[in-house]
């Protein structure tokens, strides 16, 4: 081989996967096709119309008329850090209600900003109790921001927002919500809940590749950024500067990821074509079938009713079953990916994701059929056919009820 020749690759082409983990989910061929469009300038008038359309579609999905809606170049963690670094200054007090892995990440970011961060930790697998937040608010003269995770990806818990929203209004604090896993699969109502900053990610229920963080910033939230004593430490993630590009000013900030925005636009179009409520119903229908199927196999659900998240279903790994062996068999034999546990749940749970393009009844049945084959080989006997049968009955009942 000559010095300038390419080395022989030992890596295969990217194999087709059914992505049933905590993200990314599968991307629609329509979205991938949209991302192959010719390149266009990020200040081209025609591209500005596309940016405006994305902003409009995001208003529909976030259920807002008042908030500024835009998409940050970066994953959901970029959306999280943009909110933390833009809304908090050194010395500001923030209270974070945490009951899972991603609330801990928010805490780490807020500490790096230099804020006075109070972290309230509650039991994993259950919602964060609003009364704990209220008790802490009473201990402080002034709190700048309170925050929580709407859909905790690590635990599969859906957090009720109503009581925490009420506390934000009562105590005059900004309210920040992580909707990374909920947007497009669970109703997110920015205006009704009085959310000042809500961030999500493109690769979950929206069915787009990872790389964009859709956000909604209230007018009150933007004014709080303008009223800062000093500029945010992060120039790139300064929400006010980003809003000037996405708003009527169209002020250059950074080179927008054109292809990703084109993909996000197509993903949002697909969502609106399906109907937000219809997509939420699809997630609910497929999650119910999955739960029926795994319970018929004797597997135990982590989250009790009524706080189960339709997008992520965590299961306790049966005693004596090798976590990695089951996941590897699903991947290598069936091209199906499921997620492992994080943090306190590491090695204890499997996380099955049904989000966006990956939330399909045929994927539920394929996974259950694969588990019926794999689990007995790993030392856990199951009634063969019971999982598929229970899921099929659940889907049939749902179809009959429509």
N, C-alpha and C positions, 0 to 999 in steps of 0.2 A: 504494500500500500504506500503511495506517495505521501509526502508530508502534508499536502494540502487536501488530500482526499478525505471524505467523510468516513468516520469509523463505522463499522457494521453495527447496526442497532440490535440490541438484545431485547428491546422492549416491543411488545406487540402493538398493533394499532389499538386505539381506545376501544374496548369491547362494549357492546350494547348492554346496558344495565337497566333493570327495573329498580329505581331508587326509592326505597321504602324506609329510609332512615330519617333523621331529623333535619335533613337538608344537605346539599341541594336536592330539589325534586327534579323530575324529568322536565325538559323544556319542549314545548310544542314545535313541530316542524315549521309551523307558520312563523314563530318567533325567530328560529334559527335562519329561516329564509330572509326575513326582514333585516337581519344583521349582516347579510351579504350584499346589501344595496351599495351602490357606488358611494365613495367618500364625498362629503360635502363640508364646507367650512362651518365652524361653530357660530359665526356671526352672519352667515348667509341669510338673507331675508326669508328664503323658503324653509331653512332649518329653524328659524325663529318661529315660524308657524307650527312646526312640529313640536317645539318646546312648549308653545302655548297649548297645544292639544294635550300633551302629556300632563301639564298642570291642571287642565280642565278635567281630564279623566281621573286624576288623583283626588280631586274634590269630591267626585262621585263616590269613590271607594272609601275615602276617609269620612264621608258624610259631613261635609263642611261647606259653608258658603263664605265664611269670614276669614278662615285661615289662609296663609300663604302656603301653597303646595308646590313642592319641587323635588328633585331627585339628586342626592349627593353622590358624587363619584367615589364609590367605595362600598364595602359591604355594610351589613347592619351595624357592625361595631363602629364604623365611621359615623353613622347616624347617631349612635349613642354618644360617641366622643364629641361630636359637633354640638350636641345639646348640652353636655356637661361643661365643656370648655367655653361655650358662648354665654350660657345663662348664669354660671357661677364665677365669682371672683374670689381671690384669696380673702379669707375671713368670713365669707358668707356661710350661713348655717343651712345645711340640707339634711333632710331625713329620708332615708331609703328603707322601704319595706321589702325585705328579702326573704324568699322561701325557696331558693334554688340557685343554680350555678351562675346564671346570667345577671342576677341582682348583685352577686359578689363582684362581677366584672365592672358594673357601674360604680360600685364603691371604690374600687381600685382607681378608676379614672378620676373620680371626684377628689380623692385624696391628692392625686398628682397636681390638680389645679390649685391646691392649697386651701380648699374650703374646709370649714369645720363640719365634718361629715358624721352624722349619727346613723349607725346602721342597726336596724332592728331585725333580728333573725327569728323566724318562726319555723315550724316543723315542715320538712320536705314532704311533698305529697299531699299537702293541704293548702288552701288559700291563706294569704297573709291576713291576719285579723285586724280590721280597721280600728278596733278599740285600743290596740297597742300603739297605733299611730296617734290617736287622739291623746292618749296619756302622755306621750312624748312631746307633742305640740304644746301641751299645757306647761311644760317645764322650761320653755324658752320664751324670751321677750319678742324675738323676731326671727322668723324662719323664711328664708328666701324661696326654697323649693322643696317639694315632696315628690317622691317618684316611686313607681312600682312597675312590675312586669305584667302585662295583660295576659300573655300566654307563655308560661314558663316552659321552655323547650326541654329542660333537663328533667322535669318531673311530670309533664303532661297535665298541669293544673291550669284551669281558666280562672283568672282572678276577677271577682266582681269589682267594678270600678265605682259604683254609685256612692257608697259611703265615704270612700277616700276622696272622691270629687267634692262631696259635701264639705268635708273637712278643709280642703284647699280653699274653697270659697269662704268658709266661716273664719279661717285664720289668715286670709289674704295672702296665701302663698302661691307661687307658680306650681303647676301640676305637669309633670313629665311622665309619659307612658311609653314603655317598650311594647311595640306591636309587631315585632319581627316575625313571629309565627302566626299571629292572629289575622293580620290584614289580608282580606280576600277569602278567608275561611271562617271567620267569626265577625259578627257585626262590630265595627269600630265607629263610634259616634263622637267625633271630636267636638263639635259645637255643643251637643246636648250634654256631654260630660264635662264641659268646661276645660278641656285639655289644652294646655299652652304649648306643649311640644310633644309630638308623637312621631316616632320613627319606626321604620320597618326595613324589609330587605326584599330584593327582587327574586330570590331563588327559592322561595317557599310556595305559599298559596298563589302567588302571582304567576308562577310557571315560567320564569325567565332565568337565564344563567345568573350566577352570582356576580356582583360588581356594582350594583346600584342600591342606594338606600333612599326610598321614597320617604318624605317627611312632610309634616304639617306644622306650621309655626303660627300661633295666634298673633293678632295685632298687639296684644298685651305683652306677649313674649318678645316680639321684635322690639317693642319700646323699651323693655327691660334691658335688652342688649345695647340699644342706643344710649341708655342712661348710665352705662357702666362708667366707673371712675378710670379704668384703664382698658386698653384693647385686649381682646382674648389672646391668650398665649399662642394659640394656633391660628396662623393666617389662613391656611388652606381650608380649615374647617370653621371659619368665621361665618356663622349663619347669616349675618346681616350682609356681608359681602356676596355670599352665594345668592341671597334673595335679590340683590340688585341685577344679577344676570337673568334670573328667572322671572323677575318682575318687569314692569313697563320700561324701566331704564335701559335694560339689556346691556349693562355695563360689563365689559370683559373682566373676568376674574381668573379663570384658568382654562386650559384647553378642555372643553367638554368631551367626554367619551362618546362620540357621535354614534358609533355602531351599537353601543349598549343602550343609548337613548332610543334608537330606532327599534331595538328589540323590546324594550320596556313599553314603548307605545303600542306595539302589536299585542303584547301580553295584556295590557290594559283594555285594548279594544276587544279582545276575546272575552275578557271578564265582563265587560259591559254588555256585549252581545248575548252572553249566557244569562246575564242578570245577576247582580250581587246577591240577592236573596236566593236565587236558584243555585248559585255556586255554594253558598253556605249550606243549603239543604242537601246538596250532593255530598259535601264533606260529612254532614251528620248521618246521612244514610249509609255511606260506606264505613264510617267508624262504628256504627251500630252493628253492621254485619261482621266486621272484624272482631268486635268484642264477643258477639254471640259465638263465633267460630272458635276463638281461643279458649273461651270458658268451657265449650263442649269438649275440648281436648284436656280439660283439667288444669289449665294455666290460670294463674291468679292475677287480677288487675291491681295495679298499685293505687290508683286514685279512686276514692269512693264517689258515688253520685252525691250531689248533682254538679260536681266541679270538674268532671272529666273534659278534657280538651279533645275535640274531634280530630284535630290535626296530628296529634302525637298520642299514642297509646303505649304506656310503659307496662311491661309484664315482669313479675318476679321470676327470676331464673330458678327452675326446680332444683332442689337439693341434689348435689352430686352430678349435675349436668355441666359440662365444660362450655362456658360462654363462647370462647373463641372458636371451638370446634363446630358449634352449630352455625355461627355466623359465617365461618369460612366455607362450610358445606353449601349454605344458601348461595354464597357468592360464586363458588367454583362450579357447582353442579347446576344451578338454576339461574345464574346471573341476577340474583336478587340481593340487594343490600338492605340490611336493617342496622339500627344504631346500637352502640354499647352505652352503658351507664356512665354518667359524669359525676365527679365530686363524691358526695356521700353515697351515691347509687352505683359507683364504679364496681363492676364485677357482680352486681346484684340484680340488675334489670336489663332487659332488652327494650329498646325504644323503636316502635314501629310508626313510621310517618306516612300519612295519606294526605298529601298536600298538592293543590293545583293540578297539574297534568298527571301527577302520580296518584291522585285520588280517583281510582277506577275500580268498579266491582270486579272486573276480570283479574286485576292485580291482587285483590283480597283473596279470591278463590285460588289463584296460583300460589300465593304464599302459604295458605292453609294446607293445600295439597302437599307442598314441599315439606312443611313441618311434620305432617303425618308420616312422611317417609324418613325424615332425618332424626326426629326425636327418639324413636325406638332404638336406633343404632347408637344413640348417645346415652342409653340407659334409662330412658323415660318412656314407658309404654303409654300409648294413646289409642283410643278406639278409632281405628282407621275409617275414614269417611265421615266421622261425626262432625269435624270442624267445617268441612265443605258443606255438609248437609245443613248445619245450623245457620251458616252464613247465607246460604241460598234461600232458606226459609225466611230469614230476616229481610233479604232483598225483595223477595216476592211479596211479603206483607207490606213493605214500604211502597212498592209499585201499586199494589191494590188500594192503598190509602190515598194515592194521588188522584 
